[in-house]
Amino acid sequence: RRYPTVELRAESFNGSTRVPIPSDSAFLKALLLELRLEDEHLFVEQRDTCTRINHACVHSVSTGAGELWPVLAFHKSGLIYACVPLVEGSLEPRPPLLTVTGLSQGLALLLGIMDYVSPSRKNEAELSAKVGQLRTLLIQACPLGTPLNTNIRSLNSSFEDIQEMPVDKEQPAWRSSTYKGKPQINVCIAEKVKCMQYDQRDVVDTWQVYGAVNCKCDIEGSAPNVTLSLTLPTNAPPLQDIVVHHCVTSVDPAMLLSTSAEPLHDSVYNGPYKFPFIPPSDSFDLCYYTSQVPVPPILGCYQLVEEGSQIKITVNLKLHESIKNSFEYCEARIPFFNRGPIAQLEYKVSYGQLDLFREKSLLVWVIGQKFPKSLEVSLTGTVSFGTAGKEHPTDYVCTGNTAYVKLYFRIPDFTLTGCYVDQHSVQIFVPGKPKITASRELISSDYYIWNSKAPAPMVFKPL
């Protein structure tokens, strides 16, 4: 799909130095060459020179009119996903990638298309049907070249519910259809916690919290006004790095300026976190945020020591007393890389159960839905291995005694920041009493505990 509006803007930014997008066939041929899907075994100087720096999915495609940059493209499961984002500024010299906002927008749109198309890739007829519907869906997702909704799955695959000309002139472009029925709002705060723990005196443990507030507003009217407030407990750390959805009509500028890059001080924005908005028709993320919480939810210590042909492991985990002791699931996975299948295992656990996956060289310690009253659990064991083959897991980082335990857990009705939605504070300026459902959850994401008896990859080291 081509957007003349975007091409006109590109010309206004760069004038005669702009490289025009070639015809579809010429662009495809140049892209196949760049992605090494054509002439893979030949040396192409523009593509293969060692002086060229590759930036993951961002490519410079050689065309008859010059170098077309940036082209966002990747090859996945037999399909190529590509777009040419607009650079809102001069292309000479090339701006840093982080300053090109179109790259993140384009990537989000491509990932949304991939999520919509990829489940059907094994069924040729279904895949063709979905690709055929993409043109219709892109009219809703990206009407004038700026992505408004990258969740392609949530869009209507027909024009039945799309109003070509809104009845109400105040209806925003992102409300592609109107709802009829009892008003209801569903809000879910999902926080993810990332963690790196080392249990070493000269290395600082790190953890980060990322939150997303997802909303689904079924409300009648062409442009309903909703105000939603996020509330924090007293003395809780403030929300930072807040990014809001484009449907939010106004926020306090201080809210958006609060950043985790600077140390917390008295002038930091502590709320209230109010978001007035006109909701899209489908589910959307109202805002994203981070927060500098004082402690990780689970503190751990992992020790792995080789003794002859065996290795001895010890894992201790402690749930912090401020954390809700009610899990949907909680388990610790202990992988062994570059060692072959587990031949023999002797172990003792203070709580939960241990599952052994011999061929995968993996131990899964299922802690369950609660920690014991002491909030502490431990595992000790001795493991020996068979001969390693090609099918057994390998890792370039986890060599020697460098190893980790990875935690997986979900705590429903809980957030690490304490952030919640007060249902009574939700304001909707429409007739009728709406039903408001609010939920929250804390999920682990890349939660690692490294072996304290060996060197581990450090996030940073104090001088």
C-alpha positions, 0 to 999 in steps of 0.5 A: 500500500502506498500513501501519497500523503506520506510521499508528499511530506517526504518531498517537503522535508528533503526536496530533490535529494529524496529517493523516490520509492520504485515500482513494486516489482523493482522494489521487491527485486532490490529487497530480495537482494538486500535480504540475501534471498536472491544471489545469496552466494554471490558477493555484492559489494553494496550489501556485503562490504565489511565497512557496512554496519547492519542494524537488525531490521533496518536496511538501506536498499539500492535502487536506480535512483539511489539508496532508499533508507530506512527500509524496515524489513524482516523475513519470517516463516516464508513471508517478507514484512516490509515498510518504508517509514517517514523520516521527519527531517533531513536525511543528510547526515543520516539521523540516529535510529532512536530519533526516527519515530516512524521506525517504532510505529512501522515495526509495531504495524508489521508485528501486528500484521504478522500476528494476524497472518502467521497462524494461517501460514500452513494453510495456503487458502486461509493465508491467501484469504487473510492477505486479501483482507489486509487492504481493508484492514489497513484502511482502519489501522493506518488510514493516512499513513500513520498507524492508529491501531496496530492490533490488526486482529481486533479490526473488522475484516469487512466494511459493514461496521465502518462509517465512511462518513461519520454522522457526527462531525466530532467523531474521531478517526480512531472510532471506526464503529459505534457501539449499541448496548449497555455501557461497560468498561474493562480495565486491566493493569498488567505489570511485568518485572525484569530482574538480574540477581547475582548474590555477589558483593561487587555486583549490583542486582538490578530490577525493572518494572513495566506497566501497561493499562489496557482498556476496552470501552463499550460505550454508545455515542460517536465521541464519548468522554471518559476519565480514568484515574490511576491511584498509588498507595501512600509513600509508593514510588511514583510512576515514570516514563509515562507514554499515553495513547493518542486518544488521550485528550489532555494530561498534566505535562509534568506527568510526561516529564517524569523520567527514570533516567534521573534520580528521584527527587522532591519535584517528581510528579506524584499524581494524580494520574488522570487520563481523559480520553475518547476511546477507540472501538476496540481494546487498546493500551491507554498508557505505559509506565515504569517505576523504581520499586525498592525491592524485587518480589522474590530474592534468590541465591543460586550456587553451582559447583563442579565436583569431579564428574558431578555438579552440586546445586543449591537454590534458595528463594525468599518471597518478600513480605510485602508481596501477596502470597497468592500465585496463579503459578510459580516455578523455577527452571534450572537449565544445564547447557553444553553438558548432555542429558541428565543421567542421574539426579539426587535432590531434596526440596523443602517445598513444592515438587521437582520435575526432571526433563532428562533429554532437555537437560532441565529441572523444573521446580514447581513451587505452586500457588503459595510460599510456606509461612516462612516465605522461604524455600530451598532446593539442594541436589547432585546432578551428573550428565551423559555424553552431549549430542547435537540435540542437547541445549547449547549456549555461548554465555553459559559455559563452565559454571556460568549458569542461571535459574529463571523464575516464572510466576503470575500474581493475580489482583496485585501490582508491584507498584501498588497501582490500581484503578479506583472504579468510583473515580471513572467518569463517563459522560453518557446516560446510563450507569455503566458496568466497570470491571477493573483487574490487575496482575504481576508477571515475571519477565526475564527474571534471572538468578545467576550462579554466585560461584561463577562470573555472570554477564553484568548489567553494570559494575560499580567503579 
